[in-house]
């Protein structure tokens, strides 16, 4: 087993921290394959955890189905206690994402017992956090959730894991808010906010700001509520983090979000495309790129391999020597036209199955008034 972290796994962690979930999912998928080649089951499971986290945040949980079934198969065939605890923790998180609370708690409790016995403190901390999350979903079990978080606090005194620490504080702040213990909640959330900024956890910063807004709303401090709700909403991109964006939007007052309704407005007759932040994009002399853009945009989420693209756009049979560079250059030019940030694409994405248009993006066609969601 390798003792060094795979570069792709390290990159995936950093991308999650920055909120680049599409890229992180791809890196995590690479890490899963690389870990199997070493072989290193611990890193394979960690890469699978990040892959699941990205799929959940991107609201594409079904894409994690195959990976989680592989983890279940691993559980059935691997008797070693330490990796079993790590795998059970992952399955517990997957079940919780599907709303299967009791099943999630069963796996979490089993993972806690095994991780305690094997002294796997990192897995024990994560399994305690997942159990706490599941218990926080009902007011009747808030007390039990806080008990598990107290156990987690003891562990975190020995571990250095700022992500788990901040998530635990955010969860405790949520429970305090629900119990109307607002002073406790505010003190904890402001501590968390400073720590999240220090470590650069972009999505957690937005979550904390949203929780602060919730506290001020419940205290009927309307001005503070609006300020922090707006800051929370500005800090998250609905195409990059759709699940978090929806959650934050639920607590924001009407009228805070002044962004255009659609990511793109398209007039096919004039070959004019309007992107919400870049403004008008003129495709009049870019016939191939316009056809490629429409192919992607009209079929959100559909993966196009290089073979598919060559056949659909150039009506030719794919030849790697002839077409590979043409495809790469065309995709780069298309992204240059469409993407507000080339370093972090939000619309034209890629995974192992090919290129695709982000299904979370919204599009309005001027002539047909159709929208893809």
C-alpha positions, -999 to 999 in steps of 0.1 A, spaced: 0 0 0 13 35 -9 19 59 20 18 89 -2 -14 106 -12 -22 104 -49 -17 137 -67 -52 134 -83 -67 129 -48 -49 159 -34 -61 180 -63 -97 168 -58 -96 179 -22 -83 213 -31 -110 217 -58 -137 208 -33 -123 234 -9 -125 260 -37 -160 250 -47 -150 236 -81 -172 205 -78 -173 196 -115 -136 195 -117 -133 178 -83 -156 150 -94 -134 143 -125 -102 143 -103 -118 120 -78 -128 96 -105 -92 96 -117 -80 90 -82 -104 60 -78 -89 43 -108 -53 51 -98 -58 39 -63 -70 5 -76 -38 2 -97 -15 7 -67 -35 -9 -50 -45 13 -21 -80 6 -8 -80 35 18 -73 61 -10 -98 44 -32 -125 48 -5 -115 84 1 -116 92 -36 -151 75 -37 -162 97 -8 -152 129 -26 -168 116 -58 -201 110 -39 -198 145 -22 -195 162 -56 -224 142 -71 -246 151 -42 -237 188 -43 -242 189 -81 -276 171 -76 -265 142 -98 -266 116 -71 -275 89 -96 -240 92 -111 -226 78 -78 -247 47 -80 -221 25 -97 -193 37 -74 -214 30 -43 -223 -5 -55 -186 -12 -58 -181 -1 -22 -209 -24 -11 -192 -53 -30 -160 -44 -12 -177 -45 21 -190 -80 14 -156 -94 4 -131 -76 26 -130 -87 63 -104 -62 75 -120 -40 102 -103 -6 94 -113 -4 57 -147 -18 65 -153 11 89 -143 35 62 -165 18 37 -195 17 60 -191 54 68 -192 61 31 -224 40 26 -240 57 56 -234 91 39 -248 78 6 -280 65 23 -284 98 42 -282 117 9 -311 96 -3 -331 103 28 -328 68 42 -322 79 77 -326 47 97 -304 27 73 -278 54 73 -277 53 111 -273 16 111 -242 18 89 -229 48 109 -232 29 143 -215 -1 128 -187 21 115 -183 38 148 -179 5 166 -153 -8 141 -133 24 139 -132 26 177 -119 -9 179 -92 -4 152 -83 31 165 -90 47 131 -97 81 145 -102 98 111 -130 74 101 -144 75 136 -147 113 134 -164 112 100 -189 85 111 -198 105 142 -204 135 121 -227 116 97 -246 101 126 -250 136 141 -263 149 108 -289 122 106 -300 129 142 -303 166 135 -331 160 110 -357 156 137 -364 179 167 -369 149 188 -333 138 184 -315 172 187 -303 161 221 -288 129 208 -272 148 179 -255 172 204 -242 142 224 -226 127 193 -210 161 185 -196 163 221 -179 129 214 -166 144 181 -152 174 199 -130 151 220 -117 134 189 -110 167 170 -87 177 199 -64 150 186 -70 153 149 -63 181 124 -93 181 101 -107 216 96 -134 205 72 -150 181 98 -145 207 126 -162 234 107 -191 212 95 -196 201 131 -197 237 143 -221 246 115 -244 217 125 -243 226 162 -251 262 152 -281 250 132 -294 230 162 -289 260 186 -309 281 161 -337 256 160 -338 255 198 -339 293 198 -306 295 216 -296 324 194 -266 338 214 -249 304 214 -256 300 177 -242 334 168 -210 330 188 -203 296 173 -211 307 137 -189 338 139 -160 316 151 -167 292 122 -168 320 97 -133 332 107 -119 297 105 -135 289 72 -120 321 57 -86 311 71 -87 277 55 -104 288 23 -135 267 24 -156 287 -1 -188 266 1 -187 264 39 -183 302 41 -216 306 21 -233 280 43 -222 298 75 -234 332 61 -268 316 53 -270 302 88 -262 337 102 -290 351 81 -314 324 95 -305 334 130 -311 371 124 -343 363 106 -356 343 135 -346 372 158 -365 395 135 -334 416 128 -346 423 92 -316 445 81 -290 420 93 -310 392 78 -310 408 44 -273 417 45 -261 382 53 -286 364 31 -274 385 2 -238 378 9 -245 341 12 -263 340 -21 -236 360 -39 -210 335 -27 -224 305 -44 -229 298 -81 -261 279 -89 -245 261 -118 -215 250 -98 -232 242 -65 -270 237 -73 -279 219 -40 -263 246 -18 -277 274 -40 -313 260 -35 -308 256 2 -295 292 6 -323 305 -17 -349 291 6 -339 315 34 -332 346 13 -358 373 12 -376 380 -21 -358 404 -45 -323 397 -32 -312 378 -62 -310 403 -91 -293 380 -116 -310 374 -149 -335 346 -149 -316 326 -175 -279 317 -180 -283 320 -217 -308 337 -240 -305 325 -277 -318 339 -310 -311 311 -335 -321 333 -365 -295 360 -358 -270 335 -343 -269 357 -312 -262 343 -277 -266 363 -245 -247 350 -214 -259 365 -182 -225 379 -171 -206 382 -204 -235 398 -223 -239 393 -261 -218 367 -279 -218 370 -317 -216 337 -336 -224 352 -371 -190 341 -386 -186 311 -364 -209 285 -380 -192 253 -367 -189 267 -332 -226 278 -332 -237 243 -343 -216 228 -316 -230 252 -290 -266 243 -300 -258 206 -300 -246 208 -264 -272 234 -251 -302 216 -266 -292 183 -250 -281 192 -215 -263 164 -196 -259 142 -227 -223 130 -231 -206 134 -265 -175 113 -272 -150 125 -298 -166 100 -323 -201 115 -316 -188 151 -321 -171 143 -354 -202 126 -368 -226 153 -356 -206 184 -364 -184 175 -394 -204 145 -407 -173 124 -409 -160 91 -395 -137 97 -365 -99 95 -372 -77 103 -342 -49 117 -362 -72 140 -382 -98 150 -356 -83 150 -321 -66 183 -324 -96 198 -343 -119 188 -314 -96 202 -287 -92 235 -305 -129 238 -312 -139 230 -275 -113 256 -263 -127 282 -287 -163 274 -277 -154 278 -240 -136 310 -248 -168 324 -262 -193 310 -236 -174 307 -203 -170 337 -180 -140 320 -164 -119 297 -186 -99 284 -156 -132 271 -141 -157 261 -168 -193 261 -157 -211 252 -190 -191 230 -213 -179 201 -190 -162 168 -195 -160 134 -178 -149 100 -189 -179 96 -212 -173 128 -231 -181 164 -233 -215 177 -221 -235 208 -213 -242 215 -176 -278 203 -170 -282 228 -141 -279 257 -165 -310 275 -177 -316 285 -213 -342 306 -231 -347 303 -269 -361 336 -281 -381 322 -310 -394 290 -295 -396 303 -258 -383 269 -248 -361 265 -217 -338 237 -208 -334 232 -171 
